[in-house]
């Protein structure tokens, strides 16, 4: 299943391979990057949109967690549902 998400001025196509991390404050698309001036950054998604997609069942929680290399903290990861 391919899910198209519009965030700010860009449209992102998400598949089951893409991962969205929630760090307690913001949802970050970890598997895609956007060029911003001279650096590549991971795009952030609006909280209301991601919560709506989770409620509809289009995004599901992944078993594994993202572990920060700097702090060692674990964060939840989401992916596109196969349905």
Secondary structure by P-SEA (a helix, b strand, c coil): cbbbbbcccbbbbbcccbbbbbcccccccccbbbbcccbbbbbbccaaaaaaaaaaccbbbbcbbbbbccccbbbbbbbbbcc
